Amino acid sequence: MDQARGSRQDAQSLPGCYRHPDRETGIRCTRCERPICPECMVNASVGFQCPDCARESGTSAAAARPRTVAGGTVAADPRLATKVLIGVNLALFLVQLIVGDRFSERFELLGRAYVFGSWQGIAEGQWYRLLTSMFLHGGYIHILFNMLSLWWIGGPLEAALGRARYLALYFVSGLAGSALCYLIAAPNQPSLGASGAIYGLFGATAVLMRRLNYDMRPVIALLAINLLFTFGPGMNIAWQAHIGGLVAGVAIGYAMVHAPRRHRALVQYGSCAVTLAVIVGVTLLRTFQLT
């Protein structure tokens, strides 16, 4: 369970557009370095320019196709994927409350254990648990902090990366957390929660802020607080999922924002593919050990 604290403005939000202060953005004009939202971006020969600089340089706004800082397509609603993810998590939590523990036990992360009168778990071929456990939660406080973290961190990050890249980062980070938990934790120890994916967003946010030369102290402090809760005494938290998601998020986030423009998509999605290959390898290794 993440214990994300602090205000969005102080820690995780991106700056507002210089023409539309209420719109967060991770993009800056390559000439004047003012923050610009998708509506104000003008695609120049090198990067993006604000409308004022575009007029001065003679760049045509009509020829521009807005892109995020990672090269993704700018969407009309830059937080749509985050809203959908939160909605899915809340909907499945409602199902957990209605159906009861039986539902959670069927889809939570479990290596191998004898339940329901038979052997159950990932080692028994139930690989879907690596994914389904990312959308289940253990109580009201658990889902509250995870969803607040997802909104505070995920929304600005989605706007900066673009929807497709953001979703790839989210799911691969979450699977990385599940895989490390499967590898290290006791096989009969169940776990669940979106924390692995959210820690991946933490890692990618740190990389993005470093890339944009923002003050790193707020995000480092927030991450440190979360890690203290993760490893704190008496905290029944699957720290393996947090660390696995964080490492994957940093690696993929670095590829997302530092990929060379000429081969950007190849490097970005290639990093996701490599991480997925590692996840599959770890899962196969652990399955071989348990069976």
C-alpha positions as CSV (number, residue, x, y, z in Angstrom):
1,M,0.0,0.0,0.0
2,D,1.4,3.3,-1.0
3,Q,1.3,6.1,1.5
4,A,1.6,9.0,-1.0
5,R,1.5,12.3,0.8
6,G,1.9,15.9,0.0
7,S,0.1,18.2,-2.4
8,R,-0.1,17.7,-6.1
9,Q,1.3,21.2,-6.6
10,D,4.3,20.7,-4.3
11,A,5.3,17.3,-5.4
12,Q,4.0,15.8,-8.6
13,S,2.3,18.3,-10.8
14,L,3.9,19.7,-14.0
15,P,3.9,23.5,-14.5
16,G,0.9,25.2,-16.1
17,C,0.9,26.5,-19.7
18,Y,2.0,30.1,-19.9
19,R,-1.2,31.0,-21.8
20,H,-3.5,28.5,-19.9
21,P,-2.2,28.3,-16.3
22,D,-4.8,25.7,-15.4
23,R,-3.4,23.2,-17.9
24,E,-0.5,21.1,-16.7
25,T,2.2,20.3,-19.3
26,G,5.6,18.6,-19.6
27,I,6.5,20.5,-22.7
28,R,8.5,23.7,-23.1
29,C,9.2,26.0,-26.0
30,T,12.6,25.2,-27.4
31,R,13.3,29.0,-27.9
32,C,12.0,30.7,-24.8
33,E,11.5,27.6,-22.6
34,R,8.1,28.7,-21.4
35,P,5.7,25.7,-20.6
36,I,3.2,25.2,-23.4
37,C,0.1,23.0,-23.5
38,P,-1.0,20.8,-26.5
39,E,-3.2,23.6,-27.8
40,C,-0.3,26.1,-27.9
41,M,2.4,23.8,-29.3
42,V,3.7,24.5,-32.7
43,N,5.9,21.8,-34.3
44,A,9.1,23.5,-35.4
45,S,12.1,22.1,-37.2
46,V,13.6,21.3,-33.7
47,G,11.2,20.5,-31.0
48,F,8.1,22.7,-30.2
49,Q,7.6,26.4,-30.0
50,C,5.1,28.6,-28.3
51,P,2.8,30.6,-30.6
52,D,4.8,33.8,-29.9
53,C,8.1,32.3,-30.9
54,A,6.5,30.5,-33.9
55,R,5.3,33.9,-35.2
56,E,8.7,35.4,-34.8
57,S,10.5,32.5,-36.5
58,G,7.9,32.2,-39.3
59,T,6.8,28.7,-38.3
60,S,3.4,27.8,-39.6
61,A,1.0,26.6,-36.9
62,A,-1.2,25.0,-39.5
63,A,1.5,22.5,-40.3
64,A,2.0,21.5,-36.7
65,R,0.9,18.2,-35.3
66,P,1.2,18.4,-31.5
67,R,3.3,15.8,-29.8
68,T,4.1,15.1,-26.2
69,V,7.6,15.4,-24.8
70,A,8.0,11.7,-25.4
71,G,6.7,11.9,-29.0
72,G,3.2,10.6,-28.2
73,T,0.0,11.9,-29.8
74,V,-1.6,14.7,-27.8
75,A,-5.2,13.7,-26.8
76,A,-8.2,15.9,-26.3
77,D,-8.4,14.6,-22.7
78,P,-4.7,14.1,-21.5
79,R,-5.9,12.2,-18.4
80,L,-8.4,9.8,-20.0
81,A,-6.3,6.7,-19.4
82,T,-5.7,7.6,-15.8
83,K,-9.4,8.1,-15.3
84,V,-10.2,4.7,-16.9
85,L,-7.6,2.9,-14.7
86,I,-9.1,4.5,-11.6
87,G,-12.6,3.5,-12.7
88,V,-11.6,-0.1,-13.3
89,N,-9.8,-0.4,-9.9
90,L,-12.9,1.1,-8.2
91,A,-15.3,-1.2,-10.1
92,L,-13.3,-4.3,-9.2
93,F,-13.1,-3.2,-5.6
94,L,-16.8,-3.0,-5.5
95,V,-17.0,-6.5,-6.9
96,Q,-14.7,-7.6,-4.1
97,L,-17.0,-6.1,-1.5
98,I,-20.1,-7.7,-3.0
99,V,-18.7,-11.2,-3.8
100,G,-16.4,-11.4,-0.8
101,D,-13.0,-13.0,-0.2
102,R,-13.7,-15.8,-2.6
103,F,-13.3,-13.4,-5.5
104,S,-10.0,-12.0,-4.2
105,E,-8.6,-15.4,-3.5
106,R,-9.3,-16.4,-7.1
107,F,-7.5,-13.5,-8.7
108,E,-4.9,-12.3,-6.2
109,L,-1.1,-12.9,-6.7
110,L,-0.3,-16.4,-5.4
111,G,2.7,-18.5,-6.2
112,R,1.5,-22.0,-5.2
113,A,-0.7,-23.1,-2.4
114,Y,-3.3,-25.8,-1.7
115,V,-6.7,-24.0,-1.6
116,F,-10.2,-24.8,-2.8
117,G,-9.4,-28.5,-2.5
118,S,-6.6,-28.3,-5.2
119,W,-3.3,-26.7,-6.0
120,Q,-3.7,-23.1,-7.1
121,G,-1.3,-20.3,-8.2
122,I,0.9,-19.0,-10.9
123,A,3.0,-22.2,-10.8
124,E,-0.1,-24.2,-11.6
125,G,-0.5,-22.3,-14.9
126,Q,-2.6,-19.4,-13.5
127,W,-0.4,-16.7,-15.1
128,Y,-3.3,-14.3,-15.2
129,R,-2.8,-13.6,-11.5
130,L,0.2,-11.5,-12.4
131,L,-2.2,-9.1,-14.1
132,T,-5.4,-9.4,-12.2
133,S,-3.8,-8.9,-8.8
134,M,-2.8,-5.3,-10.0
135,F,-6.5,-4.4,-9.9
136,L,-7.5,-5.8,-6.5
137,H,-7.1,-4.1,-3.1
138,G,-7.1,-5.2,0.5
139,G,-9.3,-2.5,2.0
140,Y,-10.6,1.1,1.9
141,I,-7.3,2.7,3.0
142,H,-5.4,0.6,0.6
143,I,-7.4,1.6,-2.5
144,L,-7.8,5.2,-1.3
145,F,-4.0,5.9,-1.2
146,N,-3.4,4.0,-4.4
147,M,-6.0,5.8,-6.3
148,L,-4.9,9.2,-5.0
149,S,-1.4,8.4,-5.9
150,L,-2.5,7.3,-9.4
151,W,-4.4,10.5,-9.9
152,W,-1.6,12.8,-8.6
153,I,1.2,11.1,-10.4
154,G,-0.4,9.4,-13.3
155,G,-2.4,12.3,-14.7
156,P,0.6,14.7,-15.3
157,L,2.7,11.8,-16.5
158,E,0.1,10.7,-19.0
159,A,0.0,14.2,-20.4
160,A,3.7,14.2,-20.7
161,L,4.2,10.8,-22.3
162,G,1.0,10.3,-24.3
163,R,-1.7,7.7,-23.8
164,A,-0.1,4.7,-25.5
165,R,3.3,5.1,-23.9
166,Y,1.8,5.8,-20.5
167,L,-0.3,2.6,-20.6
168,A,2.7,0.6,-21.7
169,L,4.7,1.9,-18.8
170,Y,1.8,1.3,-16.3
171,F,1.2,-2.3,-17.3
172,V,4.8,-3.4,-17.7
173,S,5.8,-1.8,-14.4
174,G,2.9,-3.6,-12.7
175,L,3.8,-6.9,-14.2
176,A,7.5,-6.4,-13.2
177,G,6.3,-5.9,-9.6
178,S,4.2,-9.0,-9.7
179,A,7.0,-11.0,-11.2
180,L,9.5,-10.0,-8.5
181,C,7.0,-10.7,-5.8
182,Y,6.4,-14.2,-7.3
183,L,10.1,-14.8,-7.5
184,I,11.1,-13.7,-3.9
185,A,8.0,-14.0,-1.7
186,A,6.8,-17.2,-0.1
187,P,4.8,-19.2,-2.6
188,N,1.8,-19.4,-0.3
189,Q,1.8,-15.7,0.6
190,P,-0.9,-13.9,-1.4
191,S,-0.6,-10.2,-2.4
192,L,-2.6,-7.7,-4.3
193,G,-2.7,-4.0,-5.2
194,A,-1.8,-1.5,-7.9
195,S,1.3,-0.5,-6.0
196,G,3.8,-2.0,-8.4
197,A,2.4,-0.1,-11.3
198,I,2.2,3.1,-9.3
199,Y,5.8,2.8,-8.2
200,G,6.7,2.5,-11.9
201,L,5.0,5.8,-12.4
202,F,7.0,7.2,-9.5
203,G,10.2,6.1,-11.2
204,A,9.3,7.5,-14.6
205,T,8.2,10.8,-13.1
206,A,11.6,11.2,-11.4
207,V,13.3,10.5,-14.8
208,L,11.0,13.0,-16.6
209,M,11.6,15.7,-14.0
210,R,15.3,15.2,-14.3
211,R,15.1,15.4,-18.0
212,L,13.2,18.7,-17.8
213,N,15.6,20.1,-15.2
214,Y,12.8,20.4,-12.6
215,D,13.5,20.5,-8.8
216,M,14.0,16.8,-7.9
217,R,13.7,17.3,-4.1
218,P,9.9,17.0,-3.9
219,V,9.6,13.7,-5.8
220,I,12.6,12.3,-4.0
221,A,11.1,13.2,-0.6
222,L,7.7,11.7,-1.6
223,L,9.4,8.5,-2.8
224,A,11.5,8.3,0.3
225,I,8.3,8.6,2.5
226,N,6.7,5.8,0.5
227,L,9.7,3.5,0.9
228,L,9.8,4.2,4.6
229,F,6.3,2.9,4.9
230,T,7.1,0.0,2.6
231,F,9.9,-1.2,4.8
232,G,8.6,0.1,8.1
233,P,8.2,-2.3,11.1
234,G,4.8,-4.0,11.4
235,M,3.8,-3.0,7.8
236,N,2.3,-6.0,6.0
237,I,3.4,-4.7,2.5
238,A,4.6,-6.7,-0.5
239,W,7.8,-4.6,-0.9
240,Q,8.9,-6.9,-3.7
241,A,6.2,-5.5,-5.9
242,H,7.2,-1.9,-5.1
243,I,10.8,-2.4,-5.9
244,G,10.1,-4.4,-9.1
245,G,7.7,-1.7,-10.3
246,L,10.1,1.1,-9.4
247,V,13.1,-0.4,-11.2
248,A,11.0,-1.1,-14.3
249,G,9.5,2.4,-14.2
250,V,12.9,4.0,-14.1
251,A,14.3,1.9,-16.9
252,I,11.3,2.3,-19.2
253,G,10.9,6.0,-18.3
254,Y,14.5,6.7,-19.2
255,A,13.9,5.1,-22.6
256,M,10.7,7.1,-23.1
257,V,12.2,10.5,-22.5
258,H,15.8,10.0,-23.7
259,A,15.1,8.0,-26.9
260,P,16.7,9.6,-30.0
261,R,14.1,11.3,-32.1
262,R,15.0,9.3,-35.3
263,H,14.3,5.9,-33.7
264,R,12.1,7.0,-30.8
265,A,9.3,4.6,-31.1
266,L,11.6,1.6,-31.6
267,V,13.6,2.4,-28.5
268,Q,10.6,3.2,-26.4
269,Y,8.5,0.1,-27.2
270,G,11.7,-2.0,-27.5
271,S,12.5,-1.2,-23.8
272,C,9.0,-2.4,-22.9
273,A,9.5,-5.6,-24.9
274,V,12.8,-6.3,-23.3
275,T,11.3,-5.8,-19.8
276,L,8.5,-8.1,-20.7
277,A,11.0,-10.7,-21.8
278,V,12.7,-10.5,-18.5
279,I,9.4,-10.8,-16.7
280,V,8.6,-13.9,-18.6
281,G,12.0,-15.3,-17.9
282,V,11.7,-14.7,-14.2
283,T,8.2,-16.2,-14.1
284,L,9.4,-19.4,-15.9
285,L,12.4,-19.7,-13.6
286,R,10.2,-19.4,-10.5
287,T,7.6,-21.8,-11.9
288,F,10.4,-24.4,-12.6
289,Q,11.6,-24.0,-9.0
290,L,8.2,-24.6,-7.5
291,T,7.2,-27.5,-9.7
